[in-house]
Amino acid sequence: MQKFLQQVFLDNTIKSYLIVFACILFAFIVKRFISKYFARILYKIFSKKGKALHKDAFVNLIIPPLELFLLIFISFIAFDKLYFPKDIDFKIYKITLRVLLDSLSNAIMVWVFIWLCLRAIDFAAMILEEKANQTADQSENQLVVFFKDFFKVILVLIGILLILRFSFNKNISNILTGLSIVGAAVALSLRESLENLIASFIIFFDKPFITGDTVKVQSFTGTIEKIGLRSTRVRTEAKTYLSVPNKQMVDTIIDNITLRTQRKTELKIELSISTSTEQLKQFLFAVKQTIEAEPTVEKYHVYLMDTGKNAHIIAIDYLSAMPQDIDDYFALRERINLKTIDILTQQNLQLAAANTEVVITNKQ
């Protein structure tokens, strides 16, 4: 038996192969238990003292990459005890097979480690997103998603640089210098895209609006559905889906309707110049009673705004409470308009001859 174990095969004894195989088998068997143990230690480090929330979620996220990392790490240490066979150490495009396998093993180690870090970021984002869901402010959810993706991209770039350094023996400083020059050239050619990216940071931190807000921008009114790195998506009242560059959303004047404390409506009625003072008083009194009967109207003004050769102009301004669904607002306007027309009909009042329509101006 001893003689058999001392036999040499591919520059290594059978005993050496068995020891390496036993180490890898042992690592495969105990990797689950060791991974759970290290995962609990990591959780205690990252979690607040005395808190045991989301422990299972953290362990489930960390264990798969941690198991693979431990198995590969122990396997590489075990294989390092073997002599690389000279018979199979041939060259592949000026690179020996041994160097190629070393480079590949280093790349795998770096990739698994980056995967482990990405899972840690997913766990942190999950906790932060859960906390953000407990508040009414949806901007925190956007920040969590944005920075999760941002840090993931940074980690992947770091992983690529580490692979270039340890697998291909490239000088990272030279690569970074080259990337900075290329980055400057790209920045000049993509100036508008960079402006939109910077504008997205301004929107995230200044918060002129958040997802779910109804805003009026330039000539359209709609609801913010998504704030991206380049543009903001808006669902208009006509149900069209607009993509507005973030730079325009920052540079232009935006009316955030959701943040209004009240919504104002203006109604102007031009009555015939022959309408008497008593009729005007009765009409004003009736309109005031109509508006007072609306529970959502918090403040109003009904008054004779102007008079002249052609008409008596009655101004009706009222402020309705916010937040208010747009359908409820349209229904309120319709009720007040119809009741005003009923009052005109009941009191036999005539509109001015020059303008035979009730002029309604709404500020959105």
Sequence and secondary structure as in RCSB ss.txt:
>XXXX:A:sequence
MQKFLQQVFLDNTIKSYLIVFACILFAFIVKRFISKYFARILYKIFSKKGKALHKDAFVNLIIPPLELFLLIFIS
FIAFDKLYFPKDIDFKIYKITLRVLLDSLSNAIMVWVFIWLCLRAIDFAAMILEEKANQTADQSENQLVVFFKDF
FKVILVLIGILLILRFSFNKNISNILTGLSIVGAAVALSLRESLENLIASFIIFFDKPFITGDTVKVQSFTGTIE
KIGLRSTRVRTEAKTYLSVPNKQMVDTIIDNITLRTQRKTELKIELSISTSTEQLKQFLFAVKQTIEAEPTVEKY
HVYLMDTGKNAHIIAIDYLSAMPQDIDDYFALRERINLKTIDILTQQNLQLAAANTEVVITNKQ
>XXXX:A:secstr
 HHHHT EETTEEHHHHHHHHHHHHHHHHHHHHHHHHHHHHHHHHHS TT  TTHHHHHHHHHHHHHHHHHHHHH
HHHHTTS   GGG  EETTEEHHHHHHHHHHHHHHHHHHHHHHHHHHHHHHHHHHHHHTSS THHHHHHHHHHHH
HHHHHHHHHHHHHHHHTS   HHHHHHHHHHHHHHHHHHTHHHHHHHHHHHHHHHH S  TT EEEETTEEEEEE
EE SSEEEEEETT  EEEEEHHHHHHS EEEGGG SEEEEEEEEEEETT  HHHHHHHHHHHHHHHHT TTEEEE
EEEEEEE SSEEEEEEEEEEESS  HHHHHHHHHHHHHHHHHHHHHTT  B TT  S EEEE  
